[in-house]
Amino acid sequence: MSDPRAMIMLRFALTAATAVLPNWPTFAADTNAALERGTIVTGASTLRSSNAPDVASASPVVSTIPPSEASTAPTFALGIPALIHALPVSETSPVIGPGQSPAEEHVVEAPETAPTPKYADLWERVRAGFGLPKIDSPLVARHARWYLNRPEYVLRMVERSHRYLYFIIEELEKRNMPTEIALLPMIESAYNPQAYSPMRAAGIWQFIPSTGRKYGLQQDFWYDGRRDVLAATRAALDYLQFLHDMFGDWELALAAYNWGENGVQRAVANNRAHHKATNYASLRMPKETRNYLPKLQAVKNIIANPKLLGLELETIPNRPYFAVVKTSGHIDVVKAAQLADMPVEEFRSLNPGYNRPVIIHAAERHIVVPIDKVDEFHANLERNGDPLVTWQTYTLKKGETLSKVARRFGTTGNRLREVNGFDGRKQIRPGQMLLVPFASDGATNLNETYSSTDFRASPEEYGAARIYLVRNGDTLPSIAHKHHITVARIKAVNALKSDQLHAGQHLVLYDDVRPVSRSRHRHPHRISGN
């Protein structure tokens, strides 16, 4: 024995246990025999076999080696503090604990350690949560070949996912949803939060404007919730859960996510009317939707067996990549990146929902930084003595051009077009509010102007804004019908508190943004920004 005092303590504990617990006499006898043979090595805080697996000393001995198995176990791994605390306290069996140690004894408490994650590699956690039925068809092989013939594309897509995957897996597990859904952004957007499809779908989950608004994703001049990875992920999972509740089947839910629930409902009803099966494989559907699940299966196969397919997936630590921080007011994107001591492009990749160079402060919005930058961000913010915002709004006057305004504020016309989202289609009019830089000795007016009518539209709508002059006999319903928009949208954009209009009144109208086909999405290689 390497520690006689520890041996005495263990013998005492075993004797006490034998008196009060059933099945312990055999366990105690075997343990004493092991002590005599010298197969138990004692330490300051634990007694451990020299070749036994490591067991946390805080774990009760009885749960590590059951008494019924003690006679067949060649060695033991026993934690003295745990063993002592496992014994019941009685008047006849005194127990030595941390508060009752003899003066000459030195009792060392086992250090508290954080629980070890079940999976060190996040990909293992992803694979463990797979729950969708396997699809085995020529379409799967075809899409697998497409990806495997483009290894650089796949690795770039996988690398982008590293920032967001832990958060998405956490959200899926909270809802008990299959983890294949975490691979859905790979076929939707190649995990590019700036992806934008010809159907005006945006973000990693590719929401079109109307569906995004339906699921609470705000869209205005400053911010597009469809690109906000946190907000859009929660909205996408809400939508998928709704579809699963509607169809009772994940394959149909995913088909509806691509095609729309109305399309799937019509296909199911048609098959029922003809006494046909109503599962995914049996329904008639658009070509894109028919390929949607096989494409997901192809990606799943690659993630499940990357080496078998000749790919090497980089390990992703199974821990959070980012955390949320807040500021007390508006802040420039560049300034926020500086406070977090990170490149601006990396900051934008974590905060892709902000459309402009300034982040407008709002209670429901957040700033995301890498988790190891949180303390630095807060410390730098507290020490900062410079303005957090270097932008203001300016109302265009009659006869002014963007070039003239740009010279006045020390920038270029192209920069003003970029900052304000002018793509050449939008008519710039007198009275319109613009975002411009302000001088170093100036002060921003954003608090008073950021919520003006000019800034309430989504990026798509903002590019199609026009002014309507109310005429005699016009009503909100008649104007809405004529311009294919809703009364609620007109009232929200123009801050109207009632339906009353008067001749000569000016209204800002935005074209209704609709997809030009029934399908919500497009293949990732046809999405811009991949």
VEXKEZA-531816 format. One record per residue (C-alpha): x, y, z; residue in one letter. Coordinates in steps of 0.25 Angstrom, whole numbers, plus 5000, padded with zeros to 4 digits. Layout:
% residues N
XYZA/...
//
This chain:
% residues 530
500050005000M/500550144996S/499750215007D/499450135020P/498550245025R/497650235013A/497550085015M/497150105029I/496050195025M/495550105014L/495549985024R/494750065033F/493750105023A/493549965018L/493249915032T/492250025034A/491549995021A/491549845024T/490749875037A/489649955030V/489549915015L/489149785009P/490049714999N/491249795004W/491849675013P/492349605000T/492749734994F/493549775006A/494249635007A/494649644992D/495149794994T/495949755007N/496549634999A/496949734988A/497649824998L/498449705004E/498849664990R/499349804987G/498449824975T/497849954980I/498750074979V/498450184989T/498550334986G/498350464994A/496850464990S/496550334983T/496850184983L/497050144969R/497550014962S/498850044954S/498149984941N/496650024944A/495950124935P/495850264941D/494550284949V/494250424954A/494450424969S/493050494971A/492350374965S/491750274976P/492550144977V/491250064977V/490850114963S/492250094957T/492449944962I/491149884967P/491349784979P/490849674971S/492049684961E/493149714971A/493549574972S/493849564957T/494549694956A/496049684957P/496349824961T/495549944967F/495450094965A/494950154978L/494750294982G/494950314997I/494150434998P/493050374990A/493050244997L/492950315011I/491750405006H/491050285000A/490850225015L/489650265023P/489850335036V/489450265048S/489750275063E/490450145064T/491250165051S/492050295052P/492550345038V/493750425035I/493350535026G/494050665021P/493450735034G/493850625044Q/495350595040S/496250555051P/497350665053A/498450585048E/497750545035E/497850625022H/496550605014V/496550665000V/495250694993E/495150644978A/495150774969P/493850804962E/493950784947T/492950824936A/492250704930P/492950654918T/492150664905P/491650534900K/492250564886Y/493550634885A/493350654870D/492050734866L/491950644854W/491750524863E/490650594870R/490050624856V/490150484852R/489550424865A/488250504863G/487950464849F/486550414849G/485950424834L/485650294827P/486750264816K/486450294802I/487150204792D/486950244778S/487650284765P/487450424768L/488250414781V/489450364774A/489250474763R/489350584774H/490450514781A/491250514768R/490950664766W/491550694780Y/492750594779L/493150654766N/493250784773R/494050764786P/494450904787E/493050954787Y/492650844797V/493850884807L/493551034805R/492051004809M/492450924821V/493451024825E/492351134825R/491451044834S/492451034845H/492051174850R/490551134851Y/490450984853L/490550974868Y/489451074870F/488551004860I/488750864866I/488450924880E/487150974874E/486750844867L/487050764880E/486150854888K/485050824879R/485350674877N/485550694862M/486450614853P/487750664851T/487750644836E/487050784837I/488350844840A/488850804826L/487650874820L/488451004818P/489450924810M/488450904799I/487651034801E/488851134801S/490151054803A/490151114817Y/490351254811N/489551354819P/489651464808Q/489051364798A/487951424789Y/487151344779S/486451394766P/485151374774M/485651474784R/485851374795A/486951414805A/487851354816G/488351214819I/486851164820W/486451244807Q/485151314812F/484351394802I/483851524808P/482451484811S/482751354818T/483851424826G/482851534831R/481851424834K/482851354843Y/483251484850G/484551524842L/484551674841Q/485051734828Q/485351884826D/486351974821F/487351944832W/487151804835Y/486651674828D/486251564838G/486351454827R/487851474827R/487951474843D/488451334845V/487851334859L/486451384856A/486351314843A/486751184849T/485651194859R/484651234849A/485051124839A/484851024850L/483551084854D/483151064840Y/483650924839L/482950884852Q/481650944846F/481750864834L/482050734841H/480850754850D/480050784837M/480550654830F/480950564841G/482150524833D/483550594832W/483750554817E/482450634813L/482850744823A/484150764815L/483450754802A/482450864806A/483650944811Y/484150944797N/482850944789W/481851014799G/480850944808E/479750974798N/480450894787G/480650774796V/479250784801Q/478650784787R/479550664783A/479150584795V/477650614792A/477750574778N/478450434782N/477350414792R/476250434782A/476850334773H/477150234784H/478650244783K/479750254794A/480050394799T/481450374803N/482550464797Y/482950364787A/481550344782S/481150494780L/481250564767R/482150694769M/483050794762P/484350744758K/485150824768E/484250774779T/484450624774R/485950654775N/485950724788Y/485950604798L/486950524789P/487850644789K/487750644805L/488050494805Q/489250514797A/489850624806V/489450534818K/490250414812N/491450504810I/491450554825I/491150414830A/492350354822N/493250464817P/494550374816K/493750264809L/493450364798L/494850424798G/494650554806L/495250594819E/494350674828L/495050764838E/494650744853T/493750844859I/493850854874P/492550824881N/492350954888R/491751094885P/492451174874Y/491751304877F/491051384888A/490051504888V/490451644893V/489651774893K/489951924893T/489152034898S/489052104885G/489352104870H/490752064866I/491452054853D/491751914847V/493251954846V/493252004860K/492651884866A/493651794859A/494751884864Q/494251864879L/494251714877A/495651714871D/495151644859M/495151664843P/493951734838V/493651624828E/493651524840E/492751614848F/491851624836R/491751474834S/491251464849L/490251584847N/489751574833P/488451624836G/488951774836Y/488751834822N/489451964825R/490752014831P/490152054844V/489351954853I/488052024858I/487851984873H/486551914876A/486151834887A/485851704879E/487151714872R/488551664876H/490051664872I/490751534871V/492251514873V/493151394875P/493051344889I/494451374892D/494251514888K/493151554898V/493951604909D/494851684900E/493651744893F/493051784907H/494351844912A/494651914899N/493251974899L/493452024913E/494752094910R/494252144897N/494252304896G/494052314881D/492652324875P/491952194872L/491252244860V/491852324848T/490552334840W/489352424839Q/488152444830T/487952554820Y/486752594812T/486952614798L/486652754793K/485952794780K/487052804769G/488152724777E/488752604771T/489452484778L/490852534773S/490552674779K/490152614792V/491352524792A/492352634790R/491652714802R/491852594811F/493252554807G/492852424800T/492552374786T/491252364778G/491552214776N/491752194791R/490452264794L/489752174784R/490352054791E/489952104805V/488552134801N/488252014793G/488052094780F/488251994768D/487852084757G/486352044756R/485952134768K/485552274764Q/486252374774I/485252484778R/485352624785P/484952604800G/485452464800Q/486352424812M/487752374810L/488752314819L/490052394818V/491352414827P/491452524837F/492652614840A/493552574852S/493052694859D/491552664856G/490552584863A/489652474858T/488152494856N/487752354855L/486952344867N/485952444861E/485952394847T/486252244846Y/484852204847S/484352294836S/483452254824T/484652244815D/485352134824F/484152044826R/484251954814A/484951834812S/486151834802P/485351784791E/484251874793E/485151994795Y/485651974781G/484251984775A/483652104784A/482852204777R/481952324781I/480452324779Y/479652444779L/478252424785V/477152464776R/475652494779N/474952364781G/476152284785D/476052194797T/477152104803L/476451974798P/476352034784S/477852074784I/478251944790A/477451864779H/478051954768K/479451934772H/479351784777H/479751814791I/479051804804T/478351924812V/479051874824A/480451894817R/480052034812I/479652074826K/480852024832A/481852084822V/481152224823N/480852214838A/479352234836L/478552224848K/477152224841S/476652194827D/476352334824Q/477052394812L/476952534806H/477152584791A/478552634789G/479152534800Q/480452464796H/480652314799L/481852234798V/481552104791L/482451984789Y/482151874779D/481651744785D/482851644785V/482451514780R/483151394774P/482951374759V/482651224761S/482051134771R/483351084776S/484051154788R/485451124785H/486551094775R/487751004774H/488951054782P/489851064770H/488751164764R/488751244776I/489551374776S/490751384786G/491151244787N/
//
